[in-house]
């Protein structure tokens, strides 16, 4: 009986956690307007971060530029051809001084 109760609680926890995780990802995706670089940030930035991270940090344009180059220096797998569109998308849509 006790084992069934533990299994049941675990299932409830797993269901709740997975629902919240899925919902936060959808809400974060909606926070990103269409534009050049949008799809690239979904691929590049989510190698290490959730999309919600990008909407929670408060960076100005210079800080976003520094962050993109810092992530590349740390090993982020970003195509060189996508760097400018990623950087510009983040600056134009998420910077505090836009």
N, C-alpha and C positions, 0 to 999 in steps of 0.2 A: 504494500500500500504506500509506504513512504517513498519507494523508488518511483512509483507512478506519479506521485505528487511532484517530485523533483523534475522528472521528465516533462511534466505539464508546465511547470514554471519556466523551465528552460525553453520550451517551445514558444511560450508567450513572449519571453524576452527576445528570442531570436526574431520572431515575427514583428514585434514592435521596433526593434533596432533596424532591421532591414527596411521596413517601411519608412522610417525617419531618414535613413541614409539615401534611399531612392528619391524621396521627396525633396531633400535638400539639394541633390544633384539637379533635379528638374527645375527647381526654383532658381538655382544659380545659373543654369543655362539660359533661362528667360531674362536674366539680368544683362545679358550680352546682346546688344543690338546688332543687326546684320551689318556687314561691312567687310572690306578687305582685311584679312588677317584673323577674322573670327574663327574660322575652322582651324587655322594653324595654331591658335592658342589652345583650342580644345585638345589638339594632339600634343603639342610641345609642353605645355604647362602641366598637363595631367600626368606626365611621366612621374612626377614627384608630388604634386599638389592636387587637392581637390579643387574644383572650380570655385567653391565657396571661399577658399583662401584668397583668390584674386579679388573678390568683392569685399572682403573684410579688411584687407590692408589699405591704408590711406597713404598713397604715394603721390608726389607731384611728378611733373614730366621728367625732370632730371633723375629722380629716384627710380622711375620706371625704366628709363634708359640704362641706368647703372645696374638695375636688377636683371635685365635681360642679358647684358654682357657678363654679369656675375654668374648667372645660371649656366651660360655657355662655358665659362672658365671652370665651373664645378663639374662639367661633363654632360650637361643637358644635350641630348641628341636633337639639334635643330639644324635644318638645312640652311646653309649660308644665304641662299636666295630668299628665305622666309624671314630673316632677321629684321629687316626694315619694316615689313608689313606687320609683324608681331609687335615690334616696338611702337610703331605708329598707332596700331589699334589700341594698345593698352593706354598710351598717352591720350589719344583722342576720346576714349570712352570711359576710362577709369581714373584718370589723374585728378587730383584734388584742385588743380589750377586750370581746368579746362573751361 
